[in-house]
């Protein structure tokens, strides 16, 4: 088994948990941290959804690195539609030259409803499975223009999708690197 050594950009700050003010996001800090991690030999960089959106820092890191894998650790799935997540993942995969890995999590009911102001509509396991299936079907549409039936699993969101130009030649779909997080048996 091969091991990878990864580090976190914009990790959780103490302020997030104590109720203090979050530090401002800084493009130069993200750029410099990503470059330093790559120079130090890290295999990957991840960004959690901890006080900031996890996708924007990865776009900055993609622009300023060449080798390290880039991923969400984790992005909370349910506050975003599967289409929004699919588009973000697809674009990051293209911008990074195939180095993006999508890590998705469910969070707990109280956080989804209060922190993210989103609805908790079903148990997290089956819902996340459906969400990931929908994203993978959208990636298929983006790559080939095919219309798989699974793309209509969640509220018909894939209707009207078109193939992306250009497709990602020689780059695996983000679906090949989508990692749902572990799920609790009950939701809080």
C-alpha positions in Angstrom: 0.0 0.0 0.0 1.4 3.4 -1.0 1.0 6.2 1.5 0.5 9.9 0.7 1.5 12.7 2.9 -0.9 15.6 2.8 -1.4 18.9 4.6 -4.2 21.3 5.1 -4.6 24.8 3.6 -6.9 27.1 5.7 -7.4 24.6 8.4 -9.8 25.2 11.2 -8.8 28.1 13.3 -9.5 28.3 17.0 -11.9 31.2 16.4 -14.2 28.9 14.5 -14.8 26.9 17.6 -14.7 29.6 20.3 -17.0 32.0 18.5 -14.3 34.5 17.8 -13.7 36.3 14.5 -12.5 34.2 11.6 -9.2 35.4 10.0 -9.7 37.0 6.5 -8.9 34.8 3.5 -5.8 36.0 1.8 -4.9 35.0 -1.8 -1.1 35.6 -1.2 -1.2 33.4 1.9 -2.9 30.6 0.0 -0.5 30.9 -3.0 2.6 30.9 -0.8 1.4 28.0 1.4 0.6 25.9 -1.6 3.9 26.6 -3.2 5.8 25.8 0.0 3.9 22.6 0.6 4.8 21.4 -2.9 8.4 22.5 -2.5 8.6 20.6 0.8 7.5 17.4 -1.0 3.9 17.0 0.3 1.8 14.7 -2.0 -1.4 16.7 -1.5 -3.2 19.7 -0.2 -6.7 19.6 1.2 -9.1 22.4 2.3 -11.9 21.7 4.8 -15.2 23.6 4.8 -14.3 25.1 8.1 -15.2 28.8 8.2 -14.5 29.3 4.5 -15.6 27.8 1.2 -13.2 24.9 0.3 -13.3 25.4 -3.5 -11.8 28.9 -4.0 -8.5 28.2 -2.2 -8.1 25.1 -4.4 -8.5 27.1 -7.5 -5.7 29.4 -6.3 -3.5 26.5 -5.3 -4.1 24.8 -8.8 -2.8 27.9 -10.5 0.4 28.0 -8.4 1.3 24.3 -8.1 2.2 21.6 -10.6 2.4 18.3 -8.9 0.4 18.0 -5.6 -3.1 16.5 -5.5 -5.7 19.0 -4.4 -8.9 18.1 -2.6 -11.8 19.1 -0.4 -11.5 17.6 3.1 -14.6 17.7 3.2 -17.1 19.9 1.4 -20.5 19.7 2.9 -22.8 18.3 0.2 -26.4 19.1 1.2 -26.3 22.9 1.2 -25.2 22.8 -2.5 -27.2 21.3 -5.4 -25.4 18.4 -7.0 -25.2 20.5 -10.2 -23.2 23.3 -8.4 -20.9 20.7 -6.9 -20.4 18.9 -10.2 -19.6 22.2 -12.0 -17.1 23.2 -9.2 -15.4 19.8 -9.3 -15.3 19.7 -13.1 -13.7 23.1 -13.3 -11.2 22.3 -10.6 -10.3 19.1 -12.3 -9.7 21.0 -15.6 -7.8 23.9 -13.9 -5.5 21.5 -12.0 -4.8 19.2 -14.9 -6.5 16.3 -13.3 -5.2 16.7 -9.7 -8.5 17.4 -8.0 -10.2 15.0 -5.6 -13.7 15.7 -4.3 -14.3 14.8 -0.6 -17.9 15.2 0.4 -19.5 15.1 3.8 -23.0 15.3 5.2 -22.4 17.2 8.5 -25.1 16.7 11.2 -28.7 17.8 10.9 -28.4 20.8 13.3 -25.5 22.2 11.3 -27.1 21.7 7.9 -30.3 23.4 9.1 -28.9 26.2 11.3 -25.4 26.9 10.0 -26.1 26.3 6.3 -29.8 27.2 6.3 -30.5 24.1 4.2 -33.2 21.5 4.5 -32.6 18.1 6.0 -34.9 16.0 3.9 -33.8 12.4 4.3 -31.3 10.1 6.2 -27.8 11.1 5.2 -26.5 7.8 3.9 -29.0 7.2 1.1 -29.2 10.9 0.3 -25.4 11.2 -0.1 -25.3 8.0 -2.2 -28.0 9.6 -4.5 -26.1 12.9 -4.5 -22.8 11.3 -5.6 -24.7 9.2 -8.2 -26.2 12.4 -9.6 -22.8 14.1 -9.7 -21.2 11.1 -11.5 -24.0 11.1 -14.1 -23.5 14.9 -14.7 -19.8 14.3 -15.2 -20.7 11.7 -17.9 -22.9 14.3 -19.6 -20.1 16.9 -19.4 -17.6 14.4 -20.9 -19.6 12.7 -23.6 -23.0 14.5 -24.0 -24.7 11.2 -23.0 -27.9 11.4 -21.0 -27.8 8.7 -18.4 -31.0 8.1 -16.4 -29.2 8.6 -13.1 -28.7 12.3 -14.0 -32.3 12.8 -13.2 -32.2 11.3 -9.8 -32.3 14.5 -7.8 -35.1 16.8 -8.9 -34.2 16.5 -12.6 -31.2 18.8 -12.2 -29.3 17.4 -15.1 -31.9 18.4 -17.7 -30.5 20.8 -20.2 -26.8 20.0 -19.4 -24.5 19.9 -22.3 -21.1 18.5 -23.0 -18.3 20.8 -21.9 -15.9 22.1 -24.6 -13.3 20.8 -24.7 -13.8 17.5 -22.9 -10.9 16.7 -20.6 -8.5 14.8 -22.9 -6.2 12.5 -20.9 -7.7 13.7 -17.6 -9.9 11.5 -15.5 -13.3 12.7 -14.6 -13.6 14.0 -11.1 -15.9 11.0 -10.5 -12.9 8.8 -10.4 -11.8 10.7 -7.3 -15.0 11.4 -5.4 -14.8 10.4 -1.7 -17.9 10.4 0.5 -17.1 10.7 4.2 -18.0 8.2 6.8 -21.6 8.5 8.0 -23.0 8.1 11.5 -25.9 5.7 11.9 -28.1 8.4 13.4 -28.4 12.0 12.7 -28.3 14.7 15.4 
